[in-house]
Amino acid sequence: MLIFLLDENIPADNNGSERAIRNVKVKQKVSGQFKSLEGAQNYANLRSVIDTSRKRGLNEFESLVSIMQGNSLF
């Protein structure tokens, strides 16, 4: 339960997780809903790549282009 005491790379709070889901909630608030399950999944995939790229200090656009070209990024 207190694993963050054993590993300094693990944060003691969940603020990162809360920030990660904030974009989805704002999207739902603005548009009211996702029009399809496929659209929601596509949005989640894009946000995942963008957020992971930011956390790793990578350029988000270059990361998306790399993935679209079939290269493994992470």
Residue, then its C-alpha position, 0 to 999 in steps of 0.5 A: m500500500l505504501i510502495f512509494l516509500l520503497d521506490e522513489n520513482i513512484p509518486a506519493d499522490n495520484n495527481g498525474s492520473e487525475r490530470a491524465i483523465r481531465n482531458v476526457k472529462v472536458k471533451q465530454k463536458v464541451s461536446g456532451q458525449f462521444k458519438s460512437l464507441e470507435g470515436a471514444q477509443n480513437y480519442a483515448n488512443l490519441r490522448s495516450v500517445i500525446d500524454t506519454s510523449r509529454k511525460r517522456g519529453l518527446n515531441e507529440f507531433e513527431s510521436l504521432v507521425s512515427i506511430m502512423q508510419g508503423n514505428s514502435l515508439f514506446 
